[in-house]
Amino acid sequence: MNVKIDTKEKFTVITPQENAFAANMTGELSDLLLPYLQKDIPHIVFNMVNVKQLDEVAGEALANLQQQFYENNCSFVICSLQDQPEKLLDDNELLELMNVTPTESEAWDIVQMEEIERELLSDNE
């Protein structure tokens, strides 16, 4: 899977350079993203601006990856969904489980708000 990686101060933006994201690419995506959970900056913005086609298995894999990040107190925000991937996720009732924003800038805001929320919650414990 060909991706562009852009590391920021608080998160990393991963942008697939493929037009389609299919089931056979899910293992490679997991291998790429899960190691971020061990990094100093584990938060991911997954920019799907180039992905025009998504299949159901790949959609489920994205939802599962996002859940793994949140279980580890890390952000995983998907942005710039195109029409077909958004419809597929919505039709399979996955969209409501995911943290999705229309733009990369809004995804950055979500990551930063979640970081503040985690800090506040850890202060209360």
Summary of the structure (lengths in Angstrom):
residues: 125
radius of gyration: 13.9
end to end distance: 40.8
largest distance: 44.5
contacts: 381
relative contact order: 0.16
helix: 52%
strand: 19%
